[in-house]
Amino acid sequence: MPKMKTKSSAKKRFKVTGSGKIKRKHAFKSHILTKKSKKRKLALTHSTLVHPTDEKSVKQQLRLI
């Protein structure tokens, strides 16, 4: 049997931490930034974790489960 391929879109967007959680970047930071406050843009810069309800779906796309 051939190996299962990971979803290319998922592997570009998510990273797995050492403890097995999935890291992601915030949306809404690419364009139309003039109307957004400095505080809002700074908060969007930092990465965060995928919500537990979406974790199973993302892990499946990354072929971790």
N, CA, C and O atoms as a Tinker XYZ file with bonds, in Angstrom:
   260  protein
     1  N      0.832000   -1.198000    0.000000    73     2
     2  CA     0.000000    0.000000    0.000000    64     1     3
     3  C      0.871000    1.254000    0.000000    63     2     4     5
     4  O      1.893000    1.298000    0.685000    81     3
     5  N      0.473000    2.272000   -0.764000    73     3     6
     6  CA     1.227000    3.530000   -0.729000    64     5     7
     7  C      0.947000    4.295000    0.569000    63     6     8     9
     8  O     -0.053000    4.069000    1.250000    81     7
     9  N      1.845000    5.181000    0.874000    73     7    10
    10  CA     1.677000    5.999000    2.081000    64     9    11
    11  C      0.579000    7.026000    1.866000    63    10    12    13
    12  O      0.334000    7.465000    0.743000    81    11
    13  N     -0.089000    7.410000    2.971000    73    11    14
    14  CA    -1.104000    8.460000    2.915000    64    13    15
    15  C     -0.396000    9.809000    2.850000    63    14    16    17
    16  O      0.552000   10.050000    3.598000    81    15
    17  N     -0.846000   10.678000    1.968000    73    15    18
    18  CA    -0.261000   12.012000    1.867000    64    17    19
    19  C     -0.962000   12.963000    2.827000    63    18    20    21
    20  O     -2.167000   12.855000    3.052000    81    19
    21  N     -0.195000   13.901000    3.393000    73    19    22
    22  CA    -0.791000   14.943000    4.226000    64    21    23
    23  C     -1.397000   15.997000    3.311000    63    22    24    25
    24  O     -0.976000   16.150000    2.165000    81    23
    25  N     -2.390000   16.724000    3.822000    73    23    26
    26  CA    -2.993000   17.817000    3.061000    64    25    27
    27  C     -1.985000   18.953000    2.994000    63    26    28    29
    28  O     -1.519000   19.436000    4.026000    81    27
    29  N     -1.647000   19.379000    1.786000    73    27    30
    30  CA    -0.642000   20.433000    1.610000    64    29    31
    31  C     -1.055000   21.737000    2.274000    63    30    32    33
    32  O     -0.220000   22.451000    2.828000    81    31
    33  N     -2.357000   22.047000    2.217000    73    31    34
    34  CA    -2.847000   23.291000    2.831000    64    33    35
    35  C     -2.659000   23.249000    4.341000    63    34    36    37
    36  O     -2.328000   24.265000    4.953000    81    35
    37  N     -2.866000   22.091000    4.943000    73    35    38
    38  CA    -2.742000   21.963000    6.398000    64    37    39
    39  C     -1.281000   22.033000    6.838000    63    38    40    41
    40  O     -0.962000   22.650000    7.854000    81    39
    41  N     -0.399000   21.401000    6.073000    73    39    42
    42  CA     1.005000   21.389000    6.503000    64    41    43
    43  C      1.636000   22.770000    6.402000    63    42    44    45
    44  O      2.618000   23.057000    7.086000    81    43
    45  N      1.068000   23.640000    5.535000    73    43    46
    46  CA     1.560000   25.010000    5.432000    64    45    47
    47  C      1.042000   25.895000    6.572000    63    46    48    49
    48  O      1.683000   26.884000    6.926000    81    47
    49  N     -0.103000   25.548000    7.140000    73    47    50
    50  CA    -0.768000   26.413000    8.109000    64    49    51
    51  C     -0.561000   26.039000    9.571000    63    50    52    53
    52  O     -0.702000   26.891000   10.448000    81    51
    53  N     -0.231000   24.784000    9.849000    73    51    54
    54  CA    -0.161000   24.315000   11.232000    64    53    55
    55  C      1.184000   23.688000   11.554000    63    54    56    57
    56  O      1.834000   23.093000   10.695000    81    55
    57  N      1.592000   23.835000   12.823000    73    55    58
    58  CA     2.803000   23.190000   13.339000    64    57    59
    59  C      2.412000   22.453000   14.621000    63    58    60    61
    60  O      1.540000   22.902000   15.365000    81    59
    61  N      3.063000   21.325000   14.866000    73    59    62
    62  CA     2.790000   20.548000   16.068000    64    61    63
    63  C      3.825000   20.910000   17.126000    63    62    64    65
    64  O      5.023000   20.931000   16.846000    81    63
    65  N      3.360000   21.195000   18.351000    73    63    66
    66  CA     4.265000   21.539000   19.445000    64    65    67
    67  C      4.854000   20.257000   20.028000    63    66    68    69
    68  O      4.457000   19.155000   19.648000    81    67
    69  N      5.788000   20.404000   20.939000    73    67    70
    70  CA     6.415000   19.254000   21.580000    64    69    71
    71  C      5.446000   18.419000   22.386000    63    70    72    73
    72  O      5.604000   17.203000   22.492000    81    71
    73  N      4.439000   19.068000   22.956000    73    71    74
    74  CA     3.459000   18.350000   23.778000    64    73    75
    75  C      2.307000   17.782000   22.947000    63    74    76    77
    76  O      1.389000   17.168000   23.490000    81    75
    77  N      2.361000   17.992000   21.618000    73    75    78
    78  CA     1.338000   17.407000   20.748000    64    77    79
    79  C      0.181000   18.334000   20.413000    63    78    80    81
    80  O     -0.736000   17.942000   19.691000    81    79
    81  N      0.211000   19.562000   20.929000    73    79    82
    82  CA    -0.835000   20.522000   20.583000    64    81    83
    83  C     -0.518000   21.118000   19.214000    63    82    84    85
    84  O      0.604000   20.997000   18.723000    81    83
    85  N     -1.512000   21.762000   18.600000    73    83    86
    86  CA    -1.315000   22.305000   17.257000    64    85    87
    87  C     -1.352000   23.819000   17.294000    63    86    88    89
    88  O     -2.296000   24.423000   17.804000    81    87
    89  N     -0.294000   24.430000   16.738000    73    87    90
    90  CA    -0.127000   25.875000   16.717000    64    89    91
    91  C     -0.647000   26.431000   15.401000    63    90    92    93
    92  O     -0.510000   25.799000   14.353000    81    91
    93  N     -1.246000   27.617000   15.459000    73    91    94
    94  CA    -1.751000   28.271000   14.254000    64    93    95
    95  C     -1.502000   29.763000   14.341000    63    94    96    97
    96  O     -1.207000   30.299000   15.410000    81    95
    97  N     -1.626000   30.431000   13.193000    73    95    98
    98  CA    -1.510000   31.896000   13.161000    64    97    99
    99  C     -2.898000   32.505000   13.113000    63    98   100   101
   100  O     -3.862000   31.843000   12.724000    81    99
   101  N     -2.999000   33.767000   13.508000    73    99   102
   102  CA    -4.267000   34.492000   13.463000    64   101   103
   103  C     -4.595000   34.931000   12.037000    63   102   104   105
   104  O     -3.700000   35.182000   11.230000    81   103
   105  N     -5.877000   35.018000   11.745000    73   103   106
   106  CA    -6.340000   35.527000   10.461000    64   105   107
   107  C     -6.453000   37.062000   10.528000    63   106   108   109
   108  O     -6.236000   37.659000   11.582000    81   107
   109  N     -6.787000   37.679000    9.411000    73   107   110
   110  CA    -7.044000   39.127000    9.321000    64   109   111
   111  C     -5.807000   39.994000    9.546000    63   110   112   113
   112  O     -5.919000   41.098000   10.081000    81   111
   113  N     -4.634000   39.511000    9.147000    73   111   114
   114  CA    -3.404000   40.288000    9.336000    64   113   115
   115  C     -2.683000   40.502000    8.004000    63   114   116   117
   116  O     -1.507000   40.865000    7.997000    81   115
   117  N     -3.373000   40.282000    6.868000    73   115   118
   118  CA    -2.666000   40.348000    5.589000    64   117   119
   119  C     -2.861000   41.657000    4.822000    63   118   120   121
   120  O     -1.925000   42.133000    4.179000    81   119
   121  N     -4.045000   42.242000    4.876000    73   119   122
   122  CA    -4.277000   43.479000    4.136000    64   121   123
   123  C     -5.395000   44.273000    4.807000    63   122   124   125
   124  O     -6.016000   43.802000    5.760000    81   123
   125  N     -5.647000   45.482000    4.300000    73   123   126
   126  CA    -6.594000   46.443000    4.907000    64   125   127
   127  C     -6.219000   46.670000    6.372000    63   126   128   129
   128  O     -7.050000   46.530000    7.269000    81   127
   129  N     -4.957000   47.022000    6.593000    73   127   130
   130  CA    -4.463000   47.175000    7.957000    64   129   131
   131  C     -4.576000   48.606000    8.477000    63   130   132   133
   132  O     -4.368000   48.846000    9.666000    81   131
   133  N     -4.902000   49.561000    7.600000    73   131   134
   134  CA    -4.928000   50.967000    8.025000    64   133   135
   135  C     -6.053000   51.249000    9.009000    63   134   136   137
   136  O     -5.906000   52.096000    9.890000    81   135
   137  N     -7.167000   50.555000    8.872000    73   135   138
   138  CA    -8.300000   50.805000    9.775000    64   137   139
   139  C     -8.224000   50.018000   11.081000    63   138   140   141
   140  O     -9.035000   50.232000   11.981000    81   139
   141  N     -7.260000   49.115000   11.189000    73   139   142
   142  CA    -7.114000   48.315000   12.405000    64   141   143
   143  C     -6.149000   49.002000   13.356000    63   142   144   145
   144  O     -5.139000   49.566000   12.935000    81   143
   145  N     -6.469000   48.948000   14.639000    73   143   146
   146  CA    -5.631000   49.625000   15.628000    64   145   147
   147  C     -4.307000   48.894000   15.804000    63   146   148   149
   148  O     -4.185000   47.711000   15.485000    81   147
   149  N     -3.324000   49.616000   16.314000    73   147   150
   150  CA    -1.997000   49.046000   16.544000    64   149   151
   151  C     -2.080000   47.884000   17.532000    63   150   152   153
   152  O     -1.409000   46.864000   17.375000    81   151
   153  N     -2.907000   48.059000   18.540000    73   151   154
   154  CA    -3.095000   47.024000   19.567000    64   153   155
   155  C     -3.666000   45.741000   18.952000    63   154   156   157
   156  O     -3.235000   44.637000   19.283000    81   155
   157  N     -4.628000   45.905000   18.064000    73   155   158
   158  CA    -5.273000   44.761000   17.408000    64   157   159
   159  C     -4.287000   44.025000   16.498000    63   158   160   161
   160  O     -4.229000   42.796000   16.490000    81   159
   161  N     -3.511000   44.802000   15.730000    73   159   162
   162  CA    -2.533000   44.200000   14.815000    64   161   163
   163  C     -1.439000   43.466000   15.585000    63   162   164   165
   164  O     -0.995000   42.400000   15.158000    81   163
   165  N     -1.006000   44.015000   16.701000    73   163   166
   166  CA     0.015000   43.379000   17.528000    64   165   167
   167  C     -0.500000   42.064000   18.099000    63   166   168   169
   168  O      0.230000   41.074000   18.153000    81   167
   169  N     -1.764000   42.060000   18.527000    73   167   170
   170  CA    -2.364000   40.839000   19.081000    64   169   171
   171  C     -2.484000   39.750000   18.014000    63   170   172   173
   172  O     -2.345000   38.565000   18.316000    81   171
   173  N     -2.743000   40.151000   16.770000    73   171   174
   174  CA    -2.868000   39.186000   15.674000    64   173   175
   175  C     -1.519000   38.614000   15.235000    63   174   176   177
   176  O     -1.466000   37.580000   14.570000    81   175
   177  N     -0.429000   39.291000   15.610000    73   175   178
   178  CA     0.910000   38.841000   15.230000    64   177   179
   179  C      1.275000   37.530000   15.920000    63   178   180   181
   180  O      1.904000   36.662000   15.315000    81   179
   181  N      0.882000   37.386000   17.184000    73   179   182
   182  CA     1.274000   36.223000   17.983000    64   181   183
   183  C      0.484000   34.982000   17.573000    63   182   184   185
   184  O     -0.697000   35.061000   17.238000    81   183
   185  N      1.159000   33.846000   17.607000    73   183   186
   186  CA     0.477000   32.596000   17.268000    64   185   187
   187  C     -0.301000   32.089000   18.477000    63   186   188   189
   188  O     -0.063000   32.506000   19.610000    81   187
   189  N     -1.233000   31.181000   18.209000    73   187   190
   190  CA    -2.071000   30.622000   19.264000    64   189   191
   191  C     -2.294000   29.148000   18.967000    63   190   192   193
   192  O     -1.773000   28.623000   17.983000    81   191
   193  N     -3.061000   28.487000   19.808000    73   191   194
   194  CA    -3.331000   27.063000   19.625000    64   193   195
   195  C     -4.675000   26.864000   18.937000    63   194   196   197
   196  O     -5.574000   27.698000   19.042000    81   195
   197  N     -4.791000   25.749000   18.235000    73   195   198
   198  CA    -6.051000   25.376000   17.595000    64   197   199
   199  C     -7.038000   25.005000   18.699000    63   198   200   201
   200  O     -6.654000   24.379000   19.687000    81   199
   201  N     -8.296000   25.382000   18.539000    73   199   202
   202  CA    -9.332000   25.078000   19.529000    64   201   203
   203  C     -9.525000   23.567000   19.630000    63   202   204   205
   204  O     -9.461000   22.866000   18.620000    81   203
   205  N     -9.764000   23.055000   20.852000    73   203   206
   206  CA    -9.916000   21.603000   21.031000    64   205   207
   207  C    -10.977000   20.948000   20.138000    63   206   208   209
   208  O    -10.831000   19.783000   19.769000    81   207
   209  N    -12.040000   21.679000   19.788000    73   207   210
   210  CA   -13.079000   21.097000   18.936000    64   209   211
   211  C    -12.604000   20.898000   17.502000    63   210   212   213
   212  O    -13.139000   20.050000   16.788000    81   211
   213  N    -11.601000   21.673000   17.068000    73   211   214
   214  CA   -11.068000   21.550000   15.709000    64   213   215
   215  C     -9.809000   20.689000   15.643000    63   214   216   217
   216  O     -9.332000   20.350000   14.560000    81   215
   217  N     -9.284000   20.341000   16.807000    73   215   218
   218  CA    -8.004000   19.640000   16.864000    64   217   219
   219  C     -8.046000   18.290000   16.136000    63   218   220   221
   220  O     -7.107000   17.951000   15.415000    81   219
   221  N     -9.106000   17.531000   16.315000    73   219   222
   222  CA    -9.220000   16.214000   15.679000    64   221   223
   223  C     -9.181000   16.337000   14.157000    63   222   224   225
   224  O     -8.506000   15.564000   13.477000    81   223
   225  N     -9.912000   17.316000   13.637000    73   223   226
   226  CA    -9.980000   17.541000   12.194000    64   225   227
   227  C     -8.611000   17.908000   11.622000    63   226   228   229
   228  O     -8.222000   17.403000   10.569000    81   227
   229  N     -7.886000   18.781000   12.309000    73   227   230
   230  CA    -6.569000   19.215000   11.845000    64   229   231
   231  C     -5.567000   18.070000   11.914000    63   230   232   233
   232  O     -4.756000   17.893000   11.005000    81   231
   233  N     -5.624000   17.296000   12.989000    73   231   234
   234  CA    -4.718000   16.150000   13.128000    64   233   235
   235  C     -4.963000   15.132000   12.036000    63   234   236   237
   236  O     -4.030000   14.494000   11.547000    81   235
   237  N     -6.215000   14.982000   11.656000    73   235   238
   238  CA    -6.567000   14.055000   10.573000    64   237   239
   239  C     -5.979000   14.533000    9.244000    63   238   240   241
   240  O     -5.482000   13.729000    8.455000    81   239
   241  N     -6.037000   15.829000    9.004000    73   239   242
   242  CA    -5.473000   16.384000    7.776000    64   241   243
   243  C     -3.956000   16.266000    7.728000    63   242   244   245
   244  O     -3.364000   16.097000    6.662000    81   243
   245  N     -3.330000   16.358000    8.919000    73   243   246
   246  CA    -1.875000   16.211000    9.004000    64   245   247
   247  C     -1.469000   14.730000    9.091000    63   246   248   249
   248  O     -0.284000   14.406000    9.170000    81   247
   249  N     -2.452000   13.854000    9.075000    73   247   250
   250  CA    -2.256000   12.393000    9.172000    64   249   251
   251  C     -1.547000   11.990000   10.467000    63   250   252   253
   252  O     -0.702000   11.095000   10.474000    81   251
   253  N     -1.908000   12.672000   11.568000    73   251   254
   254  CA    -1.346000   12.315000   12.873000    64   253   255
   255  C     -2.199000   11.263000   13.569000    63   254   256   257
   256  O     -1.743000   10.588000   14.492000    81   255
   257  N     -3.467000   11.128000   13.107000    73   255   258
   258  CA    -4.334000   10.075000   13.675000    64   257   259
   259  C     -4.923000    9.238000   12.555000    63   258   260
   260  O     -5.678000    8.302000   12.816000    81   259
